[in-house]
Structures are given as structure tokens and as C-alpha cells.
């Protein structure tokens, strides 16, 4: 039997009165309210979730809730939340004994989303789906094509566009099939600080003149807060698979503008986006006579490249065309007068949705962007998805 946390917000008005549950905003649970035969995933914002005081909601936390009541701290099952006329929040046990519950922001869900092993047809490495379950219904947020031998992402895949919050509609989002019998996979995020330290060391040796302001920084390959909207709080553990060394001008200028353009593009239509990296940045030797050096850093026992290219393959979900590959040059050494690193015929100017970027996309100081037909680069970019008929 589910436990009941009875909450009160003080004096509730009779018109559209609301219940509000406060929680640790860095570790929210998943809250669902039933409407007829459907369940709606509620938005969690700024450490609070609200609902009509005449109803109740269910809270899910795969890793177990903690700090939800003074007399009990952990529960791996779903919880039911409702309002009462009391001035205090109360916790009601199965035996109907009540106790004061905590409603001051300490409620915490340690882990919401998990990696599940799946077969991804476009991936020739290990396929992982990232998401969570509400009962038996999987909510998949992204896919990872992952090289376990190198502990490195080949590409990430997500779907952006209008997404229903109805639990029962999640299976129509077009991701791979995940069931309760799917094997969950642990991806270790604990070495991120070591990666950061290793990257900082490699960059400081290569660019001693920039030691106070390193040129590269580990950051998100794809941005959950931009692309998943109401679902982005559930990406707490989507870290190591989503971190790459960014040349900061590219990340924070032109690539940031590209991400904003993708969001605008997807307001009315749904798109598949594949995201990855390719190549290796090289930097000139000090004597200018020797060959350029590859820029690498250590991740445990592996040498990891600082990628020359960051790419997104964007195409409509209805597959009416092949889409486009947008590539950013992740290096301060790119010369816009040289065509050496432009690996295709640049078609950005032919994309109506790209118009706002065209004025500055060719400014190397802000991160040079160019666009390709997928068939022109599918064999040139590392980790590109295996898609038939390109």
C-alpha cells in the first residue's frame, strides 16, 4: 500500500486553491497527476510542484525518496501526496498513525534517470537509452551510441519538438523500445574532476600564455535545459557521456546561437538530432619548424582527442528529406581563408532557418560554422550514425 503524505499550505482559498510541495530542486522526483484515464507528468520548477488541492498526485523516484518525513527517511516505492486542512504537513503511515512531514525543501530523489542497454539500429557500438519508468511505461529522454572500450560517446541522439506530458503517450516519441526487463548499465561520472584536471594540464602546456584563462573547457555536448524543457531536471546523471572539451568562443557564441535556432525550428515540428565530435585539434610547435602536435589529454588509461569538429545532424522526424549536418570548428587555429578544414560544399546559406546566424557564422573568433549534406560527410565524420540511403 502506498504511503500518504498529507500536506497543508495554511489557509487555502476556495477558488482554485493549490497545494505546493517543496523539495530539493537539485534532486526532484517525478510527479504525476491523473486526469481521466491518463496521467500527466507535472512540471517541477524552482524546488516546487503544485496541483489542485482537491486532487492528489503520485511521486516516483527510482533511486528512492529521502527526507520526506520526520519519522522515516527513505522509500523506494511511489508516494501519494494530498492536502488537508491542517496548518502543518503530515505523514500518514499504513497503520493510520500520523506524524509531521517535511515540506521545507528537504525532500530529495537521489536518482531519477538510468541508462538501459538497447539495440540502436544506427549505432555499431553499445546502444544505451537514458530515461526512467513510471510504472511499466518507459520515458526515454535520449540515446547514447557508446564505445565501452574507450569509455567515449560516439554520438548522442535526441528528439526535439512538441512533446506530450501524458505518460501513456511516451511510447509514440519514436525512441527505441525499453521494457522493465531491459538491463540497466552503470556509467561512472566520478572521474569528471580528473578529466577536467587532465584537460587543464594539457591545455596549459600547449598554451602557456593562456594559463590564467584556459582556451578549452569540459561542457555539455547537448544542452538539457534548452532542448528538454520540462524534462530537463531529470538529467542529473547525464554528465560524462555528454561532456566534451569545447573551445570556449565556439561554445558560447556561434554554437549557442545554433542551439537557439534549433529550438525555434522545432516549435511546430519534430526533429531528430544526432550530436557528435570528430577529428583532432593540432597546434603549432614553438620552433615553427616541426610538425604540429595533436592536442590530447588523459582519461584514465586512454588518450582522448580534443576534437577539431563538433557536429549536429538535424532532420525532420517525418523523413521528408535527408536533413543537414552543421559543423563547428573547435579550434583557435582555423584560418577562414584556407578551405583545408571545410570538408564539404557549404550549404548554410540555403537554409531559411539559418538566416540569423549567417552574418557571423564565418567569424573564426566566434567559432566558424558550415553546413553539409549528410551524404557528403557520413564517411568523413567519426561516429556518424549508420543510416541507409544517405
C-alpha positions as CSV (number, residue, x, y, z in Angstrom):
1,X,0.0,0.0,0.0
2,X,1.3,3.4,-0.8
3,X,2.0,5.9,1.9
4,X,0.2,9.2,2.1
5,X,1.9,12.5,2.8
6,X,-0.9,14.9,3.8
7,X,0.2,18.5,3.1
8,X,-1.2,21.8,4.2
9,X,-0.2,25.3,3.0
10,X,-2.0,27.2,5.7
11,X,-5.3,28.8,4.8
12,X,-6.4,27.7,1.3
13,X,-8.7,29.8,-0.7
14,X,-11.9,28.2,-2.0
15,X,-11.2,29.3,-5.6
16,X,-8.6,27.3,-7.5
17,X,-6.7,26.6,-4.3
18,X,-3.3,25.0,-4.8
19,X,-1.2,22.5,-3.0
20,X,2.5,23.1,-3.1
21,X,5.2,20.5,-2.3
22,X,8.7,21.8,-1.8
23,X,11.8,19.7,-2.5
24,X,15.5,19.8,-3.1
25,X,15.5,21.5,-6.5
26,X,18.7,19.8,-7.5
27,X,17.2,16.4,-6.9
28,X,13.5,16.4,-7.8
29,X,11.3,13.4,-8.0
30,X,8.9,12.7,-10.9
31,X,5.3,13.8,-10.0
32,X,2.2,12.6,-11.9
33,X,-1.4,13.6,-11.7
34,X,-4.3,11.5,-13.1
35,X,-6.8,13.1,-15.4
36,X,-9.5,10.6,-16.5
37,X,-7.7,7.6,-17.9
38,X,-4.4,9.4,-18.5
39,X,-1.6,10.5,-16.2
40,X,0.2,13.8,-16.7
41,X,3.8,14.5,-15.8
42,X,3.8,17.7,-13.8
43,X,6.3,20.5,-14.3
44,X,8.8,20.9,-11.4
45,X,10.2,24.4,-11.1
46,X,12.4,26.2,-8.5
47,X,12.0,23.4,-6.0
48,X,8.2,23.2,-6.0
49,X,5.4,21.3,-7.6
50,X,1.8,22.5,-7.4
51,X,-1.6,21.0,-8.0
52,X,-5.3,21.5,-7.3
53,X,-6.0,20.9,-3.5
54,X,-9.0,18.8,-4.3
55,X,-6.8,16.2,-6.1
56,X,-3.7,14.1,-5.2
57,X,-0.5,13.3,-7.1
58,X,1.9,10.4,-7.2
59,X,5.6,10.8,-6.7
60,X,8.1,8.4,-8.3
61,X,11.8,8.1,-7.6
62,X,13.6,5.0,-8.9
63,X,16.5,5.6,-6.5
64,X,14.2,6.2,-3.5
65,X,12.9,9.3,-1.9
66,X,14.6,10.6,1.3
67,X,13.9,13.2,3.9
68,X,10.1,13.3,3.2
69,X,9.0,12.8,6.8
70,X,10.5,13.3,10.3
71,X,9.9,9.7,11.3
72,X,11.1,8.0,8.1
73,X,13.8,8.9,5.7
74,X,13.7,6.5,2.7
75,X,11.2,4.8,0.4
76,X,11.8,3.2,-2.9
77,X,8.1,2.9,-3.8
78,X,5.8,5.6,-5.2
79,X,4.3,8.1,-2.7
80,X,0.9,9.7,-2.8
81,X,0.6,13.4,-1.9
82,X,-2.5,15.3,-0.9
83,X,-3.7,18.3,1.0
84,X,-5.5,18.6,4.4
85,X,-7.0,21.5,6.4
86,X,-4.2,21.2,8.9
87,X,-1.7,24.0,9.3
88,X,1.1,21.5,9.0
89,X,2.2,18.9,6.6
90,X,1.5,15.4,7.9
91,X,2.8,12.0,7.1
92,X,0.3,9.1,7.4
93,X,1.5,5.6,7.8
94,X,-0.2,2.4,6.7
95,X,-1.4,2.0,10.3
96,X,-3.0,5.4,10.1
97,X,-0.6,6.9,12.7
98,X,0.2,10.4,11.6
99,X,3.4,12.4,12.0
100,X,4.5,15.8,10.9
101,X,6.0,15.6,7.4
102,X,8.8,17.8,6.0
103,X,7.7,20.4,3.4
104,X,10.5,22.9,3.6
105,X,12.6,21.7,0.7
106,X,14.5,18.7,2.1
107,X,12.5,16.1,0.1
108,X,15.1,14.5,-2.2
109,X,15.2,12.0,-5.0
110,X,18.7,10.6,-5.4
111,X,18.4,9.3,-8.9
112,X,15.7,9.6,-11.5
113,X,17.1,8.5,-14.9
114,X,19.1,5.4,-15.7
115,X,21.0,4.0,-18.8
116,X,19.4,0.9,-20.3
117,X,21.0,-1.4,-22.8
118,X,19.1,-1.4,-26.0
119,X,19.7,-2.1,-29.7
120,X,20.0,1.1,-31.7
121,X,19.9,0.4,-35.4
122,X,22.1,3.4,-36.3
123,X,24.8,2.5,-33.8
124,X,27.5,0.0,-34.4
125,X,28.7,0.2,-30.7
126,X,26.9,-0.2,-27.4
127,X,23.4,1.2,-27.5
128,X,22.1,2.9,-24.4
129,X,18.7,4.6,-23.7
130,X,18.6,7.2,-21.0
131,X,15.4,7.8,-19.1
132,X,13.1,6.4,-16.3
133,X,10.0,4.4,-15.7
134,X,6.6,5.4,-14.4
135,X,5.1,2.1,-13.5
136,X,5.7,0.0,-16.6
137,X,5.9,2.9,-19.0
138,X,9.3,4.0,-20.1
139,X,10.1,7.7,-20.6
140,X,13.1,7.8,-22.9
141,X,15.0,11.2,-23.0
142,X,18.0,10.4,-25.2
143,X,20.0,7.7,-26.7
144,X,23.7,7.1,-26.5
145,X,25.9,5.3,-29.0
146,X,28.8,4.4,-26.7
147,X,32.2,2.9,-27.1
148,X,32.7,1.0,-23.8
149,X,36.3,0.1,-24.7
150,X,37.3,3.7,-24.9
151,X,34.6,5.0,-22.5
152,X,33.7,7.5,-25.1
153,X,30.4,8.6,-26.7
154,X,30.2,8.0,-30.5
155,X,27.1,10.2,-30.8
156,X,24.0,11.3,-28.8
157,X,20.5,11.2,-30.2
158,X,17.5,13.2,-29.0
159,X,14.1,14.2,-30.4
160,X,13.1,17.9,-30.2
161,X,9.7,19.4,-30.8
162,X,6.3,19.4,-29.2
163,X,6.3,16.6,-26.6
164,X,3.2,15.5,-24.7
165,X,3.5,15.2,-20.9
166,X,0.9,12.4,-20.9
167,X,2.6,9.2,-19.6
168,X,0.7,6.9,-21.9
169,X,1.8,8.9,-24.9
170,X,5.6,8.5,-24.3
171,X,5.9,5.4,-26.5
172,X,4.9,7.5,-29.5
173,X,8.0,9.6,-29.3
174,X,9.9,7.4,-31.7
175,X,12.8,6.2,-29.5
176,X,13.9,2.6,-29.2
177,X,11.8,0.1,-27.1
178,X,12.7,-0.1,-23.5
179,X,11.0,-2.5,-21.1
180,X,11.3,-3.4,-17.4
181,X,13.4,-6.4,-18.5
182,X,16.0,-4.1,-20.2
183,X,19.4,-4.3,-18.5
184,X,20.4,-1.2,-16.8
185,X,24.1,0.0,-17.3
186,X,26.1,2.0,-14.8
187,X,28.1,4.9,-16.3
188,X,30.7,6.3,-13.9
189,X,30.7,10.0,-13.5
190,X,33.2,10.1,-10.7
191,X,36.2,10.8,-12.9
192,X,34.9,14.1,-14.3
193,X,37.2,16.1,-12.0
194,X,40.2,14.0,-13.1
195,X,39.2,14.7,-16.7
196,X,39.0,18.4,-16.0
197,X,42.4,18.4,-14.3
198,X,43.9,16.4,-17.2
199,X,42.4,18.7,-19.8
200,X,43.6,21.9,-18.0
201,X,47.1,20.5,-17.7
202,X,47.3,19.6,-21.4
203,X,46.0,23.0,-22.5
204,X,48.3,24.9,-20.1
205,X,51.3,23.1,-21.6
206,X,50.2,23.8,-25.1
207,X,49.2,27.4,-24.5
208,X,51.2,28.7,-21.5
209,X,50.3,32.2,-22.5
210,X,46.7,31.5,-21.7
211,X,47.3,29.8,-18.3
212,X,45.0,32.2,-16.4
213,X,42.1,31.8,-18.9
214,X,42.3,28.3,-20.5
215,X,41.0,28.1,-24.0
216,X,39.2,24.8,-23.5
217,X,36.6,23.7,-21.0
218,X,34.6,20.5,-20.4
219,X,30.9,21.3,-21.1
220,X,27.7,19.8,-22.4
221,X,27.7,18.4,-26.0
222,X,23.9,19.0,-25.9
223,X,22.1,21.3,-23.6
224,X,19.3,19.6,-21.5
225,X,18.0,22.9,-20.2
226,X,17.4,24.2,-23.8
227,X,16.2,21.0,-25.5
228,X,14.1,19.1,-22.9
229,X,12.2,21.9,-21.3
230,X,10.0,20.4,-18.6
231,X,12.1,17.2,-18.6
232,X,15.5,18.8,-18.1
233,X,15.5,18.3,-14.3
234,X,15.9,14.6,-14.9
235,X,19.3,14.8,-16.5
236,X,21.3,15.0,-13.3
237,X,23.4,11.9,-14.2
238,X,23.7,12.6,-17.9
239,X,27.2,14.0,-17.4
240,X,30.2,12.0,-18.5
241,X,28.6,10.8,-21.8
242,X,27.6,14.4,-22.6
243,X,30.9,16.2,-21.8
244,X,33.4,17.3,-24.4
245,X,36.3,19.8,-24.5
246,X,34.9,23.0,-26.0
247,X,36.9,25.8,-27.4
248,X,35.0,28.4,-25.4
249,X,34.3,31.0,-28.1
250,X,32.6,28.3,-30.3
251,X,30.6,27.0,-27.3
252,X,29.4,30.3,-26.0
253,X,28.9,32.3,-29.2
254,X,28.0,30.7,-32.6
255,X,27.2,27.2,-31.2
256,X,25.0,28.7,-28.6
257,X,23.2,30.6,-31.3
258,X,22.8,27.4,-33.3
259,X,21.2,25.7,-30.3
260,X,18.7,28.6,-30.0
261,X,18.0,28.3,-33.8
262,X,17.2,24.5,-33.3
263,X,14.8,25.3,-30.5
264,X,13.0,27.9,-32.7
265,X,12.9,25.5,-35.6
266,X,11.3,22.7,-33.5
267,X,8.4,24.8,-32.1
268,X,5.9,23.4,-34.6
269,X,7.6,20.3,-36.0
270,X,9.6,17.4,-34.5
271,X,13.2,16.8,-35.4
272,X,15.8,14.1,-34.8
273,X,19.2,15.5,-33.8
274,X,22.3,13.4,-33.7
275,X,25.3,15.1,-32.0
276,X,29.0,14.1,-32.0
277,X,32.6,15.1,-32.4
278,X,35.3,14.3,-34.9
279,X,39.0,14.8,-35.7
280,X,41.8,16.2,-33.6
281,X,43.0,19.7,-32.9
282,X,46.7,20.2,-33.7
283,X,48.8,23.2,-32.5
284,X,52.0,24.6,-34.0
285,X,55.3,23.8,-32.5
286,X,57.2,26.6,-30.8
287,X,60.1,26.5,-33.3
288,X,57.6,26.6,-36.2
289,X,59.8,24.0,-38.0
290,X,58.5,20.8,-36.5
291,X,55.1,19.2,-37.5
292,X,52.1,20.4,-35.5
293,X,51.3,18.4,-32.3
294,X,48.0,16.7,-31.7
295,X,46.2,18.2,-28.6
296,X,45.2,15.3,-26.3
297,X,44.5,14.7,-22.7
298,X,44.3,11.6,-20.5
299,X,41.1,9.9,-19.4
300,X,42.2,7.1,-17.1
301,X,44.4,4.9,-19.3
302,X,43.1,6.4,-22.6
303,X,44.4,9.3,-24.7
304,X,41.4,11.5,-25.6
305,X,41.5,13.8,-28.5
306,X,40.4,17.4,-28.3
307,X,38.0,17.3,-31.3
308,X,38.5,19.6,-34.3
309,X,34.8,19.3,-35.2
310,X,31.6,19.4,-33.3
311,X,28.6,18.3,-35.4
312,X,24.9,18.1,-35.3
313,X,22.9,16.1,-37.8
314,X,19.4,17.6,-37.9
315,X,16.5,16.1,-39.9
316,X,12.7,16.1,-39.7
317,X,11.1,13.3,-37.9
318,X,8.8,12.5,-40.8
319,X,11.9,11.9,-43.0
320,X,10.7,14.1,-45.9
321,X,14.3,15.0,-46.6
322,X,17.8,13.9,-45.7
323,X,18.3,16.9,-43.3
324,X,21.6,18.8,-42.8
325,X,24.8,18.4,-40.9
326,X,26.0,21.6,-39.1
327,X,29.7,21.5,-38.2
328,X,31.6,23.9,-35.8
329,X,35.4,24.2,-35.9
330,X,36.5,23.7,-32.3
331,X,40.0,25.3,-32.7
332,X,41.6,28.7,-32.4
333,X,44.0,27.9,-35.2
334,X,41.4,27.8,-38.1
335,X,42.1,30.2,-40.9
336,X,38.9,31.2,-42.7
337,X,40.9,32.0,-45.8
338,X,42.0,28.4,-46.0
339,X,39.5,25.7,-47.1
340,X,41.5,22.8,-45.7
341,X,39.1,22.0,-42.9
342,X,35.9,22.6,-44.8
343,X,35.1,19.1,-45.8
344,X,32.0,19.7,-48.0
345,X,30.2,22.2,-50.1
346,X,28.9,24.7,-47.6
347,X,25.1,25.0,-47.9
348,X,24.2,27.1,-44.8
349,X,23.1,30.0,-47.0
350,X,20.4,27.8,-48.5
351,X,18.7,27.1,-45.1
352,X,16.0,29.6,-44.3
353,X,16.1,28.8,-40.5
354,X,19.9,29.6,-40.6
355,X,19.4,33.2,-41.7
356,X,20.0,34.8,-38.2
357,X,23.4,33.0,-38.0
358,X,24.7,33.8,-41.5
359,X,26.0,37.2,-40.6
360,X,28.5,35.9,-38.1
361,X,28.9,32.2,-38.6
362,X,32.1,32.7,-40.7
363,X,33.8,34.7,-38.0
364,X,36.6,32.4,-36.7
365,X,36.8,34.3,-33.4
366,X,33.2,33.3,-32.6
367,X,33.5,29.7,-33.9
368,X,33.3,29.0,-37.6
369,X,30.2,27.1,-38.7
370,X,29.4,25.4,-42.0
371,X,26.7,23.1,-43.3
372,X,26.9,19.8,-45.3
373,X,24.6,17.4,-47.0
374,X,24.7,14.2,-44.8
375,X,25.8,12.0,-47.7
376,X,28.8,14.2,-48.2
377,X,30.2,13.7,-44.7
378,X,28.8,10.4,-43.5
379,X,32.2,8.7,-44.2
380,X,34.3,11.7,-43.0
381,X,33.0,12.3,-39.5
382,X,33.9,10.0,-36.6
383,X,30.9,8.2,-35.0
384,X,28.4,9.3,-37.6
385,X,25.1,7.3,-37.4
386,X,24.7,4.4,-39.8
387,X,21.7,5.4,-41.8
388,X,20.6,3.7,-45.0
389,X,20.2,5.5,-48.3
390,X,22.2,8.6,-47.4
